[in-house]
Amino acid sequence: CSVLCRRHRTCSAPRKVSQEKKKSVDPGCPGDGGKEAHATLRRHRKQTLVSKLSDSGFEEELGSSPIGLPARVDVSPLRSDERPSGRVSNWYLQYGDVGFQIQRDNEALFYSCKSLAHQPQLTAEARCKLVSWLIPVHKHFRLSFECCCLAVNIVDRFMAATPVAADCFQLLGVTALLLASKQVEVCSPRIGHLLDLCCDAFTKEQLCNLECLVLLRLNFRLSAPTLAFFLDYYANSADAAPFKDETPCSSGSASTHPDARRPERCGSMARKVCELSLADYAFNKYPPSLTARCALRIAGELLEREHPGTPSQGSCNHDPAQECRDSLRLLVSLNQDSLEELMLRSEGWCPRSLHTSK
């Protein structure tokens, strides 16, 4: 009986000590334990102010600079404007044909050929000015060409569903660019930076309200097939089969005069042609897949020192592909200066092929 009493005393002793420790840690008591707990609570309240919500709704650190632009992080081939020369992308080898077929099936659901039909205050010239302004803006924010094409698609689809006032057209452009960047980019530009480019003509509340309206009008469907996707697919197809005549960037002389930088030059030139077609409302009647393929064909003609301003003879007038190529040739001849500047950036590349015969 005495042994059991000793065991009971030894087991009950730590319980008394733990109860005394709990009493000493009580913040209501005036002891040292209350001061430590009070300091812990103060530190906890300070730590809750470390982060805030950004324009996109995600938390970001307060110490980040509001001026510096985010570095480009390429997680997809469509986010990268420069493809590795002489090497086919891994995404094309694994998912190229499947992704192409899916985008081709969805193409008719996402592009509007008559976006200005119900716009009494907007014209094709106003649309050309807006798109021509969005192209350097997306480069300023280091956004991809996929983002720029998607922004133009959002603008056209919204105009097809809702009349837009002329003084709000620029606001629609930056709102579409913000939505496109949230859809395809890792980091989107801040609303304040976008409004600064508009000379502070609009407020943040106006942009956010228009952003909600655009999402409602488009039923939150933003994954549209774009020129950038089909351009990248066809460029990879040309790299995978460089000696086939049916590929847009290849020709019969490619085997006799090999050029390691030819796919890279062809892709850069085709992208410039696609930028010009984005601003021209006349090309809205062509699906993006057709425009991208014809742009690569025109780029191949430019590399072969042919005269793009002269339409090919003996073609059928009812062929949409031939009609699109002839329209692109005319567009190239009207924008020789900008294309010559791009060609001069390449080493040892003479821009004589751009001059049309008169």
C-alpha positions, 0 to 999 in steps of 0.5 A, a space after each residue: 500500500 505504501 508503494 502505491 502511495 509513492 507511485 501516486 505521488 510521483 505521477 501526480 507531481 508533474 500534473 501540479 507543475 503543468 497546471 502552475 505553468 499554465 497559470 503563469 502563461 495566462 496573459 491575464 496574469 501580471 507575471 512574466 509569462 503574461 508579458 511573453 504571451 502579449 509580445 507573441 500576440 503583438 508579433 502575430 498581428 504585425 505578420 498579418 500585414 506582410 502581403 496584400 492583394 494585387 490587381 489580379 487577385 493574388 497575394 504579392 509581397 509589399 517589398 516588390 518594386 511597383 515599377 520593375 516589369 516581371 521577367 518572362 518565364 516561358 512555360 509553353 512554346 506559345 509564350 516564347 517568341 523565339 524558337 530554338 533554331 534547327 530544332 523542333 519543339 518538344 510540344 510539337 513532337 508529343 501533342 502537335 497534331 492532336 492540339 492542331 486538330 482540337 484548335 481547328 475544330 474550335 476555330 469557327 466558334 471563336 472568330 468573328 468576321 463581321 465585328 464592325 457590322 453593328 458598331 455605328 461609332 467605330 470604323 475599320 480605321 479606328 480598329 487599325 489604330 487600336 491594334 497598331 497601338 496594342 502591338 508595341 504595348 504588348 512588346 513593352 510589357 514583354 508579353 508573348 505574341 499569343 497574348 497579343 493575338 488573343 487580345 485582338 480576338 477578345 476585342 473583335 468578339 466583344 464588338 460583335 456582341 456589344 456596341 462600343 463608344 468611340 471614346 471607350 475604344 482604347 479602354 476596351 483594348 487595354 482591358 482585352 490585353 489584361 484579360 489575355 495576359 491573365 489567360 496565357 501569361 505567368 504574370 500580367 501587367 498592373 492596371 496602373 501601368 496600363 492606365 498610364 499608357 492611356 494618359 490616365 484618361 480612365 480610372 481603375 474602377 472603369 477598367 474593372 467594370 469593363 473587364 467584368 462586362 467583357 467576361 459576361 458577354 463572352 461567357 468566360 470563353 477566352 481559350 480562342 485559337 489564335 494566329 500565334 498557335 497556328 503560326 507556331 504549328 506550321 513553323 514546326 511542321 516546316 522544321 520537321 519536314 524541311 525538304 518537302 515542297 508542301 511545307 510553307 517555309 520550305 522550297 526546292 532550293 533549300 537542299 541546294 542552298 542550305 541555310 541553318 538560320 532559314 527557319 528562324 528568319 522565316 518565322 520572324 518574317 511570318 510573324 511580322 506579316 501576321 502583325 500587319 494582318 491583325 491590324 487590317 480588318 479585311 483579314 477578319 474574313 479569313 480563319 487564323 489557320 489559313 492566314 498563318 499558313 499563307 503568311 509562312 508561304 509569303 515569308 518563304 517567297 521573300 527568302 527566295 528573292 521573289 517578287 511578293 507584289 505580283 500575284 501568281 498567275 493561273 490561280 482560281 479566283 474562288 480559292 480562299 487560300 490563293 485570295 488570302 495569299 494575294 491579299 498578303 502580297 499586297 499588304 507586304 508591298 504597302 508596308 515595305 519599310 517596316 519589313 525592310 527594317 526587320 530584314 536588315 537586322 539579320 546578318 547578310 540579308 539584302 532586302 531587294 526582294 521587297 521591291 515590286 516591279 512597276 
